[in-house]
Structures are given as structure tokens and as C-alpha cells.
Amino acid sequence: MLIQGLLNWLPLASLTFNSYRHEDEDPLKRLANLTPYHAAPASHKVKAELPGDCTVNRVMLLHRHGSRGPTGTGQTNMINSLVQKLRDGHDAIQHVDLPENLRFLEKGYESHLEPEKLTIIGRQQLFNHGVEFGLKYPNFDTDTLLSSNMTREWSSIYLASITKRLNELLPGVDLTDDDTHGALYACAYDLAARDESPWCDVFNADELADFEYEKDLSLDASYGYLAPNDAGRVMGSVFVNKLIERFSDTSEEAPSLYLEFGHDTTIIPAMAAMDLNRDDPPVSSQGPPRHRKFRTSYQTPFAANMIWESFTCEKSFDGPQIRLVLNDETYPLRTCAETKEDRRYGTCSLDAFTRANQFSTNIKFGDDTWQAACGTQ
């Protein structure tokens, strides 16, 4: 149902945009949900550290897997098709005066990516995060671990102009749009496996930015604000309700730590349910807004981690408070901020957070709203 809704919503042939980008930013840190892990941009409007009189008493972690190989048959087939097309065109390539960024093709290009599996870099990301998490919260423990088995999906973008440019540089090879898309994926997955890729230099910054935006559109339409029947936000309500339930439990038997492991498609619905990255107007196939909030390069790169803290303070705040640290940076909870201290530290009270999330608290798993979102009503 979700994929069909995406196809109905997304007019692929109209995606001829150039995404806005920051001139001083590395485009290889903006490959949407295929971006290698990096800390999110710091919010200059909030303080990174809590006041000294505050104590974190409960932590809930949601962590995405690290860098991996391509998923499913779609991405894998596009990369393999590109490799075969280049093998077939090897002789033609030898007679072309290639620009510097394509000269690697004289020796050929082979992909050694393992579909679905974590790369060495992905394993290192998870190890590093485990060490950092243990050092940050040494006195927290739990007997419970939750892991997701959610599947992933892919989509395509309008690529004719890039394919035309590459075919002009590689006469006789006859690349298709799928081959071009495969080269974009090869750039991302080579980085995931080996921390470098010759394909990344083939595309200009605007083309890579368009790839990022295409992925964001796909994910927003599948699991975020644009999902049919508000299905993304309804799915995310499960996480929000569990977060509120856990942080509201002040009994001595309540664990101090909760560990959950999932995917970008686990984090995206949760953020959408809380309206943490909603764009107004919404993102669309007509092109990106100059500054957009829904940005998976920052929010759900490989090894993304969402750390929720419940804390209390002697003087700085009154009552139980809540904070989100997303990919090593405080993510402001502006939807529930009520005081000057909230805005200063990006926090809010647990009570304000609960009131701000009535969309989720009004939903129970399997109720009429849930059934309607799933298209079973």
C-alpha cells in the first residue's frame, strides 16, 4: 500500500530540479539516507550541555544499523547492469579522450559490494557508537533489547540530462537512465564499503544534491508526512507513546535504559509523528524549499542514533524534563518548548511534551485510526 501510494503521488518525469545547497558543505555528506555517519549540524540557538544541577535519570536509544551494501534487487541490479555495460563497452572506452574524472574507466570498474550486509566501515561505526554510549551513560543498564526487521525500498528519479551528458563523454557505451542511477548508488555504496568512490567525482554538486532530494522525497512519501492516509505518522505514534509511557514510569523497578535498533524507516515515522521536521509548505516534486527541515542526510544517515534523555534539576527546571540528542547534537524540541530555558537548551517538560503529542496519545495500536492508515477500513 505504501509503495503504491508513493508511485501515485510522485510524478517522476517532473523531477528536473536543482536542490539548494550550502556552498561550504561537502556534498558527500549529503547523500540522504545513504550518507556515511557524521554528526548533525549543531543548532546555534541551543546550548549543547545541560545545566550542572541537572541529572539524567532515564535514557532511551533508537539506533540505525551502520553502513551496508545495496538493498533488494533494484539497487543491486542497477549497479550490476552498469558494471556489465562498461565491460561491454571496454573497447570503445579505450578510443575516447576521457576527462580526468572518468579516466578510471580505462582500467574498468568492478563492484565488489555485498548486498544487505554491513560493511567493515559500518561495523566500525557501530563499535565506536557503542563505546561512546557506554562512556556517556556508564551507570545505566537494561535487560531488554528491541530490534526491527523492517524491509527497505527504493525509487528512481528523472535522469535524462545526466545520462545524455555521460553518453556524450562515453560514445559507444550507450548508458541508460538506470545505469546512471546505478552510478549514483555506486558512489554512495562504495563510500559505505571503502570510504571512497571514483563515481562520486563524475557528478557535480547539483546532481548529487538532486539525488539527495529524490531520496528525501521517496522517504517522506513512504514513511513521513506525505505517506498515504498519514500512515507514516500513525506508525510513529507507537514509538511516541512508548517513550511517554517509559519516561512517565518513576517506579524503582523501571529500567534506567532502553535500547532499540532499527532503520531509517523506524526513525522517520517517529520524527514525523512528533512534527519535529515538518516543512510548510511540504516538500514536493516541483523542487526543494530553500531551507527544508526534512533532511535524511542529517537525521538518518547510516548509524543514525536518536538518544532521548529524561532528566531533573535542582533549580534550572521544574519537574521531569525531556531532551533529544540526534546524531551527537541536541535537536531542539520546538513543538513543546514553553519557557525561555526550554528554548535555550532545546528541551521541554515531560508534561508539555505529552500535551504536544496528542496526535500520538489519541491513537492506540489497532484502533480505527490505525486501521484507516493501513487501508483496512
BALOBA-1460 file (C-alpha; in Angstrom, 3 decimals):
// residues 377
<rec num="1" residu="m" x="0.000" y="0.000" z="0.000"/>
<rec num="2" residu="l" x="2.771" y="2.441" z="0.889"/>
<rec num="3" residu="i" x="4.752" y="1.887" z="-2.298"/>
<rec num="4" residu="q" x="1.667" y="2.200" z="-4.493"/>
<rec num="5" residu="g" x="0.777" y="5.435" z="-2.730"/>
<rec num="6" residu="l" x="4.272" y="6.726" z="-3.433"/>
<rec num="7" residu="l" x="4.030" y="5.900" z="-7.118"/>
<rec num="8" residu="n" x="0.668" y="7.620" z="-7.372"/>
<rec num="9" residu="w" x="1.968" y="10.745" z="-5.639"/>
<rec num="10" residu="l" x="5.400" y="11.124" z="-7.192"/>
<rec num="11" residu="p" x="5.398" y="12.282" z="-10.849"/>
<rec num="12" residu="l" x="8.853" y="11.000" z="-11.655"/>
<rec num="13" residu="a" x="9.143" y="12.680" z="-15.027"/>
<rec num="14" residu="s" x="8.807" y="16.126" z="-13.483"/>
<rec num="15" residu="l" x="11.849" y="15.879" z="-11.216"/>
<rec num="16" residu="t" x="14.097" y="18.321" z="-13.035"/>
<rec num="17" residu="f" x="15.125" y="20.416" z="-10.076"/>
<rec num="18" residu="n" x="18.430" y="21.542" z="-8.640"/>
<rec num="19" residu="s" x="18.490" y="21.324" z="-4.868"/>
<rec num="20" residu="y" x="19.630" y="24.274" z="-2.811"/>
<rec num="21" residu="r" x="22.913" y="23.510" z="-1.118"/>
<rec num="22" residu="h" x="25.313" y="25.223" z="1.215"/>
<rec num="23" residu="e" x="28.392" y="26.217" z="-0.737"/>
<rec num="24" residu="d" x="30.753" y="25.333" z="2.107"/>
<rec num="25" residu="e" x="29.357" y="21.828" z="2.642"/>
<rec num="26" residu="d" x="30.818" y="18.555" z="1.436"/>
<rec num="27" residu="p" x="28.257" y="17.058" z="-0.998"/>
<rec num="28" residu="l" x="29.378" y="13.562" z="0.014"/>
<rec num="29" residu="k" x="27.894" y="14.251" z="3.438"/>
<rec num="30" residu="r" x="24.570" y="14.812" z="1.725"/>
<rec num="31" residu="l" x="23.597" y="11.504" z="0.141"/>
<rec num="32" residu="a" x="20.300" y="11.270" z="2.034"/>
<rec num="33" residu="n" x="19.799" y="8.042" z="3.977"/>
<rec num="34" residu="l" x="22.890" y="6.532" z="2.282"/>
<rec num="35" residu="t" x="25.203" y="9.147" z="3.811"/>
<rec num="36" residu="p" x="28.118" y="7.797" z="5.872"/>
<rec num="37" residu="y" x="27.653" y="8.656" z="9.536"/>
<rec num="38" residu="h" x="28.579" y="12.164" z="10.589"/>
<rec num="39" residu="a" x="27.426" y="14.395" z="13.395"/>
<rec num="40" residu="a" x="24.398" y="16.503" z="12.601"/>
<rec num="41" residu="p" x="24.882" y="20.261" z="12.176"/>
<rec num="42" residu="a" x="24.796" y="21.952" z="15.551"/>
<rec num="43" residu="s" x="21.878" y="24.214" z="16.320"/>
<rec num="44" residu="h" x="23.438" y="27.543" z="17.188"/>
<rec num="45" residu="k" x="20.284" y="28.553" z="19.019"/>
<rec num="46" residu="v" x="20.557" y="25.945" z="21.789"/>
<rec num="47" residu="k" x="23.203" y="25.015" z="24.337"/>
<rec num="48" residu="a" x="24.699" y="21.578" z="23.859"/>
<rec num="49" residu="e" x="25.178" y="20.811" z="27.568"/>
<rec num="50" residu="l" x="22.547" y="20.750" z="30.294"/>
<rec num="51" residu="p" x="22.999" y="22.949" z="33.387"/>
<rec num="52" residu="g" x="25.268" y="21.499" z="36.046"/>
<rec num="53" residu="d" x="22.439" y="20.974" z="38.539"/>
<rec num="54" residu="c" x="20.590" y="18.591" z="36.195"/>
<rec num="55" residu="t" x="20.791" y="14.791" z="36.366"/>
<rec num="56" residu="v" x="19.798" y="12.395" z="33.603"/>
<rec num="57" residu="n" x="17.850" y="9.529" z="35.161"/>
<rec num="58" residu="r" x="16.463" y="7.637" z="32.172"/>
<rec num="59" residu="v" x="17.703" y="7.087" z="28.610"/>
<rec num="60" residu="m" x="16.038" y="5.637" z="25.508"/>
<rec num="61" residu="l" x="18.191" y="4.883" z="22.462"/>
<rec num="62" residu="l" x="16.959" y="4.196" z="18.924"/>
<rec num="63" residu="h" x="19.872" y="3.275" z="16.669"/>
<rec num="64" residu="r" x="20.050" y="2.594" z="12.935"/>
<rec num="65" residu="h" x="22.403" y="-0.018" z="11.505"/>
<rec num="66" residu="g" x="25.754" y="1.135" z="10.127"/>
<rec num="67" residu="s" x="26.864" y="1.434" z="6.508"/>
<rec num="68" residu="r" x="25.827" y="-1.567" z="4.406"/>
<rec num="69" residu="g" x="25.667" y="-2.855" z="0.873"/>
<rec num="70" residu="p" x="22.815" y="-2.113" z="-1.567"/>
<rec num="71" residu="t" x="19.339" y="-3.320" z="-0.702"/>
<rec num="72" residu="g" x="16.955" y="-5.512" z="-2.623"/>
<rec num="73" residu="t" x="17.165" y="-6.369" z="-6.292"/>
<rec num="74" residu="g" x="16.552" y="-2.836" z="-7.557"/>
<rec num="75" residu="q" x="19.686" y="-1.048" z="-6.402"/>
<rec num="76" residu="t" x="21.857" y="-4.154" z="-6.822"/>
<rec num="77" residu="n" x="20.626" y="-4.778" z="-10.368"/>
<rec num="78" residu="m" x="21.232" y="-1.164" z="-11.408"/>
<rec num="79" residu="i" x="24.835" y="-1.318" z="-10.190"/>
<rec num="80" residu="n" x="25.414" y="-4.743" z="-11.775"/>
<rec num="81" residu="s" x="23.865" y="-3.559" z="-15.044"/>
<rec num="82" residu="l" x="26.211" y="-0.577" z="-15.061"/>
<rec num="83" residu="v" x="29.226" y="-2.836" z="-14.482"/>
<rec num="84" residu="q" x="28.188" y="-5.115" z="-17.367"/>
<rec num="85" residu="k" x="27.510" y="-2.158" z="-19.663"/>
<rec num="86" residu="l" x="31.036" y="-0.867" z="-19.004"/>
<rec num="87" residu="r" x="32.524" y="-4.311" z="-19.632"/>
<rec num="88" residu="d" x="30.710" y="-4.496" z="-22.958"/>
<rec num="89" residu="g" x="31.900" y="-1.005" z="-23.873"/>
<rec num="90" residu="h" x="35.501" y="-1.501" z="-22.749"/>
<rec num="91" residu="d" x="36.973" y="-1.391" z="-26.272"/>
<rec num="92" residu="a" x="35.002" y="1.741" z="-27.165"/>
<rec num="93" residu="i" x="36.196" y="3.450" z="-23.981"/>
<rec num="94" residu="q" x="39.841" y="2.883" z="-24.946"/>
<rec num="95" residu="h" x="39.393" y="5.091" z="-28.018"/>
<rec num="96" residu="v" x="37.864" y="8.038" z="-26.168"/>
<rec num="97" residu="d" x="39.749" y="11.047" z="-24.820"/>
<rec num="98" residu="l" x="38.235" y="10.885" z="-21.348"/>
<rec num="99" residu="p" x="38.107" y="13.800" z="-18.927"/>
<rec num="100" residu="e" x="40.139" y="13.247" z="-15.796"/>
<rec num="101" residu="n" x="37.168" y="12.281" z="-13.648"/>
<rec num="102" residu="l" x="36.296" y="9.385" z="-15.988"/>
<rec num="103" residu="r" x="39.779" y="8.032" z="-16.690"/>
<rec num="104" residu="f" x="39.330" y="5.306" z="-14.094"/>
<rec num="105" residu="l" x="37.110" y="3.625" z="-16.696"/>
<rec num="106" residu="e" x="40.142" y="2.905" z="-18.897"/>
<rec num="107" residu="k" x="41.030" y="0.152" z="-16.426"/>
<rec num="108" residu="g" x="37.394" y="-0.784" z="-15.984"/>
<rec num="109" residu="y" x="35.135" y="-0.617" z="-12.970"/>
<rec num="110" residu="e" x="34.131" y="-3.640" z="-10.925"/>
<rec num="111" residu="s" x="31.764" y="-3.656" z="-7.977"/>
<rec num="112" residu="h" x="32.520" y="-5.910" z="-5.029"/>
<rec num="113" residu="l" x="29.610" y="-4.803" z="-2.886"/>
<rec num="114" residu="e" x="27.787" y="-7.368" z="-0.753"/>
<rec num="115" residu="p" x="24.053" y="-6.646" z="-0.842"/>
<rec num="116" residu="e" x="22.374" y="-6.010" z="2.503"/>
<rec num="117" residu="k" x="25.421" y="-6.860" z="4.636"/>
<rec num="118" residu="l" x="27.170" y="-4.432" z="6.950"/>
<rec num="119" residu="t" x="30.489" y="-3.214" z="5.610"/>
<rec num="120" residu="i" x="33.670" y="-3.051" z="7.674"/>
<rec num="121" residu="i" x="33.078" y="0.686" z="7.936"/>
<rec num="122" residu="g" x="29.515" y="0.036" z="9.114"/>
<rec num="123" residu="r" x="30.748" y="-2.321" z="11.826"/>
<rec num="124" residu="q" x="33.316" y="0.238" z="12.932"/>
<rec num="125" residu="q" x="30.600" y="2.906" z="13.161"/>
<rec num="126" residu="l" x="28.532" y="0.709" z="15.459"/>
<rec num="127" residu="f" x="31.528" y="-0.242" z="17.594"/>
<rec num="128" residu="n" x="32.517" y="3.399" z="18.007"/>
<rec num="129" residu="h" x="28.982" y="4.398" z="18.928"/>
<rec num="130" residu="g" x="28.759" y="1.562" z="21.444"/>
<rec num="131" residu="v" x="31.944" y="2.695" z="23.155"/>
<rec num="132" residu="e" x="30.858" y="6.341" z="23.168"/>
<rec num="133" residu="f" x="27.419" y="5.444" z="24.521"/>
<rec num="134" residu="g" x="28.918" y="3.312" z="27.289"/>
<rec num="135" residu="l" x="31.252" y="6.102" z="28.336"/>
<rec num="136" residu="k" x="28.449" y="8.678" z="28.306"/>
<rec num="137" residu="y" x="25.994" y="6.557" z="30.324"/>
<rec num="138" residu="p" x="28.205" y="4.201" z="32.395"/>
<rec num="139" residu="n" x="25.696" y="3.662" z="35.215"/>
<rec num="140" residu="f" x="22.641" y="2.840" z="33.088"/>
<rec num="141" residu="d" x="21.563" y="-0.754" z="32.493"/>
<rec num="142" residu="t" x="18.771" y="-2.802" z="30.961"/>
<rec num="143" residu="d" x="17.729" y="-6.392" z="30.331"/>
<rec num="144" residu="t" x="15.625" y="-5.517" z="27.287"/>
<rec num="145" residu="l" x="16.704" y="-5.023" z="23.684"/>
<rec num="146" residu="l" x="14.328" y="-4.451" z="20.761"/>
<rec num="147" residu="s" x="15.396" y="-4.865" z="17.135"/>
<rec num="148" residu="s" x="13.453" y="-4.197" z="13.925"/>
<rec num="149" residu="n" x="13.249" y="-6.392" z="10.830"/>
<rec num="150" residu="m" x="11.577" y="-3.731" z="8.668"/>
<rec num="151" residu="t" x="12.276" y="-4.017" z="4.952"/>
<rec num="152" residu="r" x="13.590" y="-1.173" z="2.810"/>
<rec num="153" residu="e" x="12.550" y="0.245" z="-0.561"/>
<rec num="154" residu="w" x="13.938" y="2.234" z="-3.455"/>
<rec num="155" residu="s" x="12.715" y="4.595" z="-6.121"/>
<rec num="156" residu="s" x="14.081" y="6.412" z="-9.148"/>
<rec num="157" residu="i" x="14.483" y="9.964" z="-10.391"/>
<rec num="158" residu="y" x="14.397" y="11.689" z="-13.768"/>
<rec num="159" residu="l" x="17.963" y="11.265" z="-15.040"/>
<rec num="160" residu="a" x="17.854" y="12.027" z="-18.770"/>
<rec num="161" residu="s" x="20.079" y="15.116" z="-18.657"/>
<rec num="162" residu="i" x="22.828" y="13.320" z="-16.695"/>
<rec num="163" residu="t" x="22.629" y="10.243" z="-18.928"/>
<rec num="164" residu="k" x="22.867" y="12.446" z="-22.016"/>
<rec num="165" residu="r" x="25.987" y="14.167" z="-20.634"/>
<rec num="166" residu="l" x="27.684" y="10.858" z="-19.797"/>
<rec num="167" residu="n" x="26.871" y="9.322" z="-23.180"/>
<rec num="168" residu="e" x="28.423" y="12.342" z="-24.909"/>
<rec num="169" residu="l" x="31.606" y="11.636" z="-22.939"/>
<rec num="170" residu="l" x="31.406" y="7.860" z="-23.484"/>
<rec num="171" residu="p" x="30.303" y="7.298" z="-27.099"/>
<rec num="172" residu="g" x="29.634" y="3.678" z="-27.910"/>
<rec num="173" residu="v" x="28.748" y="2.654" z="-24.340"/>
<rec num="174" residu="d" x="25.065" y="3.645" z="-24.572"/>
<rec num="175" residu="l" x="24.227" y="4.157" z="-20.922"/>
<rec num="176" residu="t" x="20.586" y="4.170" z="-19.841"/>
<rec num="177" residu="d" x="18.958" y="6.169" z="-17.050"/>
<rec num="178" residu="d" x="19.101" y="3.048" z="-14.883"/>
<rec num="179" residu="d" x="22.855" y="2.849" z="-15.493"/>
<rec num="180" residu="t" x="23.208" y="6.462" z="-14.421"/>
<rec num="181" residu="h" x="21.173" y="5.771" z="-11.329"/>
<rec num="182" residu="g" x="23.395" y="2.761" z="-10.689"/>
<rec num="183" residu="a" x="26.442" y="5.028" z="-10.847"/>
<rec num="184" residu="l" x="24.889" y="7.334" z="-8.229"/>
<rec num="185" residu="y" x="24.234" y="4.342" z="-5.997"/>
<rec num="186" residu="a" x="27.758" y="3.066" z="-6.674"/>
<rec num="187" residu="c" x="29.094" y="6.383" z="-5.377"/>
<rec num="188" residu="a" x="27.125" y="6.028" z="-2.137"/>
<rec num="189" residu="y" x="27.775" y="2.336" z="-1.565"/>
<rec num="190" residu="d" x="31.465" y="2.494" z="-2.457"/>
<rec num="191" residu="l" x="31.752" y="5.111" z="0.275"/>
<rec num="192" residu="a" x="29.896" y="2.756" z="2.601"/>
<rec num="193" residu="a" x="32.308" y="-0.082" z="1.830"/>
<rec num="194" residu="r" x="35.641" y="1.600" z="1.138"/>
<rec num="195" residu="d" x="35.301" y="5.262" z="2.132"/>
<rec num="196" residu="e" x="35.937" y="6.376" z="-1.461"/>
<rec num="197" residu="s" x="34.457" y="6.013" z="-4.934"/>
<rec num="198" residu="p" x="35.579" y="7.143" z="-8.391"/>
<rec num="199" residu="w" x="31.914" y="7.691" z="-9.287"/>
<rec num="200" residu="c" x="31.447" y="10.483" z="-6.788"/>
<rec num="201" residu="d" x="33.708" y="12.748" z="-8.857"/>
<rec num="202" residu="v" x="31.693" y="12.058" z="-12.003"/>
<rec num="203" residu="f" x="28.692" y="14.005" z="-10.734"/>
<rec num="204" residu="n" x="28.631" y="17.701" z="-9.980"/>
<rec num="205" residu="a" x="27.378" y="19.048" z="-6.673"/>
<rec num="206" residu="d" x="23.941" y="19.938" z="-8.025"/>
<rec num="207" residu="e" x="23.443" y="16.421" z="-9.401"/>
<rec num="208" residu="l" x="24.367" y="14.889" z="-6.055"/>
<rec num="209" residu="a" x="22.038" y="17.346" z="-4.325"/>
<rec num="210" residu="d" x="19.228" y="16.243" z="-6.650"/>
<rec num="211" residu="f" x="19.971" y="12.623" z="-5.721"/>
<rec num="212" residu="e" x="19.688" y="13.594" z="-2.047"/>
<rec num="213" residu="y" x="16.375" y="15.338" z="-2.627"/>
<rec num="214" residu="e" x="14.985" y="12.440" z="-4.661"/>
<rec num="215" residu="k" x="15.733" y="10.100" z="-1.764"/>
<rec num="216" residu="d" x="14.159" y="12.521" z="0.708"/>
<rec num="217" residu="l" x="11.013" y="12.760" z="-1.408"/>
<rec num="218" residu="s" x="10.771" y="8.992" z="-1.568"/>
<rec num="219" residu="l" x="11.201" y="8.536" z="2.174"/>
<rec num="220" residu="d" x="8.859" y="11.379" z="3.091"/>
<rec num="221" residu="a" x="6.205" y="9.969" z="0.763"/>
<rec num="222" residu="s" x="6.651" y="6.439" z="2.105"/>
<rec num="223" residu="y" x="7.192" y="6.940" z="5.825"/>
<rec num="224" residu="g" x="6.856" y="10.632" z="6.633"/>
<rec num="225" residu="y" x="4.367" y="13.445" z="6.262"/>
<rec num="226" residu="l" x="3.349" y="12.614" z="2.697"/>
<rec num="227" residu="a" x="2.563" y="8.943" z="3.268"/>
<rec num="228" residu="p" x="-0.984" y="7.977" z="2.211"/>
<rec num="229" residu="n" x="-3.610" y="8.145" z="4.980"/>
<rec num="230" residu="d" x="-0.999" y="9.687" z="7.304"/>
<rec num="231" residu="a" x="0.383" y="6.149" z="7.666"/>
<rec num="232" residu="g" x="3.913" y="7.295" z="8.483"/>
<rec num="233" residu="r" x="2.863" y="9.412" z="11.439"/>
<rec num="234" residu="v" x="0.439" y="6.743" z="12.657"/>
<rec num="235" residu="m" x="3.258" y="4.171" z="12.638"/>
<rec num="236" residu="g" x="5.449" y="6.645" z="14.509"/>
<rec num="237" residu="s" x="2.820" y="7.036" z="17.224"/>
<rec num="238" residu="v" x="3.860" y="3.637" z="18.605"/>
<rec num="239" residu="f" x="7.330" y="4.978" z="19.407"/>
<rec num="240" residu="v" x="6.000" y="8.241" z="20.840"/>
<rec num="241" residu="n" x="3.510" y="6.523" z="23.121"/>
<rec num="242" residu="k" x="6.147" y="4.084" z="24.329"/>
<rec num="243" residu="l" x="8.542" y="6.972" z="25.007"/>
<rec num="244" residu="i" x="5.928" y="8.800" z="27.094"/>
<rec num="245" residu="e" x="4.980" y="5.593" z="28.928"/>
<rec num="246" residu="r" x="8.569" y="4.783" z="29.825"/>
<rec num="247" residu="f" x="9.572" y="8.261" z="30.908"/>
<rec num="248" residu="s" x="6.385" y="8.637" z="32.968"/>
<rec num="249" residu="d" x="7.154" y="5.470" z="34.942"/>
<rec num="250" residu="t" x="9.010" y="6.644" z="38.032"/>
<rec num="251" residu="s" x="8.845" y="3.342" z="39.930"/>
<rec num="252" residu="e" x="12.031" y="1.826" z="41.269"/>
<rec num="253" residu="e" x="11.501" y="-1.244" z="39.089"/>
<rec num="254" residu="a" x="11.565" y="0.794" z="35.871"/>
<rec num="255" residu="p" x="14.766" y="0.305" z="33.826"/>
<rec num="256" residu="s" x="17.099" y="3.256" z="33.530"/>
<rec num="257" residu="l" x="17.980" y="2.360" z="29.936"/>
<rec num="258" residu="y" x="16.021" y="1.249" z="26.876"/>
<rec num="259" residu="l" x="17.792" y="0.022" z="23.729"/>
<rec num="260" residu="e" x="16.087" y="-0.245" z="20.347"/>
<rec num="261" residu="f" x="17.688" y="-0.948" z="16.982"/>
<rec num="262" residu="g" x="16.025" y="-0.339" z="13.648"/>
<rec num="263" residu="h" x="16.299" y="1.541" z="10.404"/>
<rec num="264" residu="d" x="15.959" y="4.980" z="8.885"/>
<rec num="265" residu="t" x="12.371" y="3.887" z="8.286"/>
<rec num="266" residu="t" x="11.987" y="3.488" z="12.043"/>
<rec num="267" residu="i" x="13.315" y="6.933" z="12.928"/>
<rec num="268" residu="i" x="11.486" y="8.821" z="10.143"/>
<rec num="269" residu="p" x="7.927" y="7.893" z="11.258"/>
<rec num="270" residu="a" x="8.792" y="8.687" z="14.880"/>
<rec num="271" residu="m" x="10.041" y="12.168" z="13.999"/>
<rec num="272" residu="a" x="7.033" y="12.729" z="11.746"/>
<rec num="273" residu="a" x="4.590" y="11.731" z="14.486"/>
<rec num="274" residu="m" x="6.163" y="14.419" z="16.690"/>
<rec num="275" residu="d" x="6.197" y="17.057" z="13.918"/>
<rec num="276" residu="l" x="9.907" y="17.557" z="14.515"/>
<rec num="277" residu="n" x="10.893" y="18.064" z="10.863"/>
<rec num="278" residu="r" x="7.705" y="19.130" z="9.094"/>
<rec num="279" residu="d" x="8.094" y="21.513" z="6.159"/>
<rec num="280" residu="d" x="5.500" y="24.176" z="5.375"/>
<rec num="281" residu="p" x="4.775" y="24.074" z="2.520"/>
<rec num="282" residu="p" x="5.554" y="20.361" z="2.198"/>
<rec num="283" residu="v" x="8.419" y="19.128" z="0.051"/>
<rec num="284" residu="s" x="7.267" y="18.376" z="-3.479"/>
<rec num="285" residu="s" x="8.440" y="17.146" z="-6.867"/>
<rec num="286" residu="q" x="8.456" y="20.758" z="-8.091"/>
<rec num="287" residu="g" x="11.705" y="21.323" z="-6.218"/>
<rec num="288" residu="p" x="13.041" y="21.767" z="-2.692"/>
<rec num="289" residu="p" x="12.435" y="24.783" z="-0.480"/>
<rec num="290" residu="r" x="15.491" y="26.894" z="0.141"/>
<rec num="291" residu="h" x="15.702" y="25.678" z="3.720"/>
<rec num="292" residu="r" x="13.992" y="22.389" z="4.476"/>
<rec num="293" residu="k" x="13.596" y="20.559" z="7.761"/>
<rec num="294" residu="f" x="13.087" y="17.042" z="6.403"/>
<rec num="295" residu="r" x="16.664" y="16.057" z="5.581"/>
<rec num="296" residu="t" x="17.716" y="12.442" z="5.949"/>
<rec num="297" residu="s" x="21.387" y="13.251" z="5.354"/>
<rec num="298" residu="y" x="21.352" y="14.900" z="8.773"/>
<rec num="299" residu="q" x="18.648" y="12.907" z="10.538"/>
<rec num="300" residu="t" x="19.025" y="9.310" z="9.327"/>
<rec num="301" residu="p" x="22.495" y="8.696" z="7.832"/>
<rec num="302" residu="f" x="23.980" y="5.243" z="8.276"/>
<rec num="303" residu="a" x="24.379" y="4.521" z="12.020"/>
<rec num="304" residu="a" x="21.990" y="7.343" z="12.926"/>
<rec num="305" residu="n" x="21.188" y="7.433" z="16.629"/>
<rec num="306" residu="m" x="18.330" y="9.077" z="18.465"/>
<rec num="307" residu="i" x="19.018" y="9.409" z="22.205"/>
<rec num="308" residu="w" x="16.176" y="10.575" z="24.430"/>
<rec num="309" residu="e" x="17.027" y="11.721" z="27.935"/>
<rec num="310" residu="s" x="14.708" y="12.218" z="30.881"/>
<rec num="311" residu="f" x="16.262" y="14.480" z="33.493"/>
<rec num="312" residu="t" x="15.528" y="16.506" z="36.595"/>
<rec num="313" residu="c" x="17.249" y="19.576" z="38.010"/>
<rec num="314" residu="e" x="17.651" y="21.151" z="41.421"/>
<rec num="315" residu="k" x="16.889" y="24.692" z="40.250"/>
<rec num="316" residu="s" x="17.217" y="25.160" z="36.495"/>
<rec num="317" residu="f" x="13.970" y="23.355" z="35.569"/>
<rec num="318" residu="d" x="10.839" y="22.420" z="37.452"/>
<rec num="319" residu="g" x="9.748" y="18.793" z="37.271"/>
<rec num="320" residu="p" x="10.749" y="15.994" z="34.854"/>
<rec num="321" residu="q" x="12.217" y="17.243" z="31.585"/>
<rec num="322" residu="i" x="12.983" y="15.636" z="28.237"/>
<rec num="323" residu="r" x="15.691" y="16.156" z="25.622"/>
<rec num="324" residu="l" x="16.630" y="14.671" z="22.239"/>
<rec num="325" residu="v" x="20.248" y="14.209" z="21.140"/>
<rec num="326" residu="l" x="20.179" y="13.253" z="17.463"/>
<rec num="327" residu="n" x="23.452" y="12.178" z="15.856"/>
<rec num="328" residu="d" x="25.603" y="13.792" z="18.551"/>
<rec num="329" residu="e" x="23.804" y="17.137" z="18.589"/>
<rec num="330" residu="t" x="20.893" y="18.476" z="20.620"/>
<rec num="331" residu="y" x="17.804" y="18.561" z="18.412"/>
<rec num="332" residu="p" x="15.509" y="21.369" z="19.629"/>
<rec num="333" residu="l" x="12.046" y="20.255" z="20.757"/>
<rec num="334" residu="r" x="10.371" y="23.406" z="19.499"/>
<rec num="335" residu="t" x="6.933" y="21.807" z="19.284"/>
<rec num="336" residu="c" x="6.690" y="21.664" z="23.092"/>
<rec num="337" residu="a" x="9.050" y="24.438" z="24.248"/>
<rec num="338" residu="e" x="7.203" y="26.782" z="26.632"/>
<rec num="339" residu="t" x="9.840" y="28.619" z="28.641"/>
<rec num="340" residu="k" x="12.980" y="30.625" z="27.980"/>
<rec num="341" residu="e" x="15.014" y="27.749" z="29.427"/>
<rec num="342" residu="d" x="13.313" y="25.322" z="27.026"/>
<rec num="343" residu="r" x="14.324" y="27.438" z="24.058"/>
<rec num="344" residu="r" x="17.819" y="27.934" z="25.433"/>
<rec num="345" residu="y" x="18.519" y="24.217" z="25.894"/>
<rec num="346" residu="g" x="16.208" y="22.713" z="23.269"/>
<rec num="347" residu="t" x="14.250" y="20.871" z="25.957"/>
<rec num="348" residu="c" x="10.726" y="20.777" z="27.338"/>
<rec num="349" residu="s" x="8.908" y="19.369" z="30.331"/>
<rec num="350" residu="l" x="7.556" y="15.847" z="30.073"/>
<rec num="351" residu="d" x="4.072" y="17.237" z="30.652"/>
<rec num="352" residu="a" x="4.438" y="19.737" z="27.790"/>
<rec num="353" residu="f" x="5.849" y="17.014" z="25.546"/>
<rec num="354" residu="t" x="2.843" y="14.812" z="26.293"/>
<rec num="355" residu="r" x="0.383" y="17.633" z="25.565"/>
<rec num="356" residu="a" x="2.177" y="18.480" z="22.313"/>
<rec num="357" residu="n" x="1.878" y="14.891" z="21.119"/>
<rec num="358" residu="q" x="-1.862" y="14.370" z="21.325"/>
<rec num="359" residu="f" x="-1.787" y="13.093" z="17.760"/>
<rec num="360" residu="s" x="0.009" y="10.016" z="19.099"/>
<rec num="361" residu="t" x="-1.595" y="9.719" z="22.526"/>
<rec num="362" residu="n" x="-5.038" y="9.662" z="20.879"/>
<rec num="363" residu="i" x="-4.036" y="6.565" z="18.876"/>
<rec num="364" residu="k" x="-3.986" y="3.015" z="20.178"/>
<rec num="365" residu="f" x="-2.358" y="0.226" z="18.200"/>
<rec num="366" residu="g" x="-5.015" y="-1.455" z="16.060"/>
<rec num="367" residu="d" x="-7.744" y="1.145" z="16.642"/>
<rec num="368" residu="d" x="-9.873" y="2.775" z="13.937"/>
<rec num="369" residu="t" x="-7.219" y="5.386" z="13.114"/>
<rec num="370" residu="w" x="-4.615" y="2.648" z="12.765"/>
<rec num="371" residu="q" x="-6.843" y="0.549" z="10.551"/>
<rec num="372" residu="a" x="-7.691" y="3.540" z="8.343"/>
<rec num="373" residu="a" x="-3.992" y="4.348" z="7.905"/>
<rec num="374" residu="c" x="-3.331" y="0.776" z="6.872"/>
<rec num="375" residu="g" x="-6.179" y="0.876" z="4.354"/>
<rec num="376" residu="t" x="-8.098" y="-1.934" z="6.060"/>
<rec num="377" residu="q" x="-11.189" y="0.152" z="6.822"/>
